[in-house]
């Protein structure tokens, strides 16, 4: 049994959590995953049914740090050029000029990413892996830091496209959100009742939680860069590395798994564990970090065999089996 390590959260974690708590009720684990993505430069996929504050949470974290933030609402008629940009003919000079798309930012929120066609989803592959994009015959480096936080509805919902494996593998973490507890949902209702009207000329509209997001001003890009450098100083033992590699290797040889994890998975597991250790106030990674992050790192990267699915097995069942075999 893995024992929790009593530590004091980092100042970086405290400031962001306090800022988010002013707007978002609960969702502490999701906030941690967003901070891990920020600290490692990894990309994050948030999956859940509509209406559980996925977009609100990401926007709130984006306002907590002085970062360039852009949001793209993915729809069926979206084009790749709507994301990365395009060449536009200037009729005055008869020359092409570059129009840069919203991908040129620090934090890109790809809202409901699985509502766009696979062709549009693939437009992010180069940006997510190499942090650069190609427009015409030119290649442009994206700002630093750069990360994508995407939200998606479950693939069972109408009008969605399942993300291809090549893109799923580029997400360091995939976190699945659940419905709030009765206590948290009650607090959501209480807060909504306190929202007032927004006056617009002679008219008015009711405020939403998005209107209640406050500007932070406490953290800036240099604060994030400093925190990222401290994450790089977190010690990872050889034993911890061996455990991570062994877990990923087991996904490739399990008889019920058709597609195991790629080498990106073990890199993601180690880097995310370092960031979690930093957020918890530790200077070293412990097995608790591995067990806490294994689901978000592994589940979206594995595919079960047809026989396993027919027998009623799920990826989470197989992962639980793998983790229990390592204790």
PyMOL commands that set and color helices and strands:
alter all, ss='L'
color gray80, all
select helices_A, chain A and resi 11-21+28-40+54-64+81-84+113-115+118-130+165-168+182-194+221-232+238-253+263-279+287-301+306-310+315-326
alter helices_A, ss='H'
color red, helices_A
select strands_A, chain A and resi 44-47+69-73+85-90+95-100+107-111+132-135+138-141+147-152+173-176+197-200+203-206+257-259+303-304
alter strands_A, ss='S'
color yellow, strands_A
deselect
rebuild
show_as cartoon
